[in-house]
Amino acid sequence: MNYLLALLLPPLSILLARRPILGIVVFFIWVPALFFSGGLTHPMFILLAWFIIFERRNKPL
């Protein structure tokens, strides 16, 4: 489910992957990037969120 959330809201998905500081930083970069690039940078944030989720799932607790 977190992968699906990463498609729509990558910063929230990063927050749920237990990376709160990175999620906040990504949010403040993501919002202006959506407006200035017209959404062309959104796939980059999706890939970043997927990588962080994948990394979190493979890390032992």
Secondary structure in CASP SS format (residue, H / E / C, confidence):
PFRMAT SS
TARGET T0000
AUTHOR 0000-0000-0000
METHOD secondary structure of the structure
MODEL  1
M C 1.00
N H 1.00
Y H 1.00
L H 1.00
L H 1.00
A H 1.00
L H 1.00
L H 1.00
L C 1.00
P H 1.00
P H 1.00
L H 1.00
S H 1.00
I H 1.00
L H 1.00
L H 1.00
A C 1.00
R C 1.00
R C 1.00
P H 1.00
I H 1.00
L H 1.00
G H 1.00
I H 1.00
V H 1.00
V H 1.00
F H 1.00
F H 1.00
I H 1.00
W H 1.00
V H 1.00
P H 1.00
A H 1.00
L H 1.00
F H 1.00
F H 1.00
S H 1.00
G C 1.00
G C 1.00
L C 1.00
T C 1.00
H H 1.00
P H 1.00
M H 1.00
F H 1.00
I H 1.00
L H 1.00
L H 1.00
A H 1.00
W H 1.00
F H 1.00
I H 1.00
I H 1.00
F H 1.00
E H 1.00
R H 1.00
R H 1.00
N H 1.00
K C 1.00
P C 1.00
L C 1.00
END
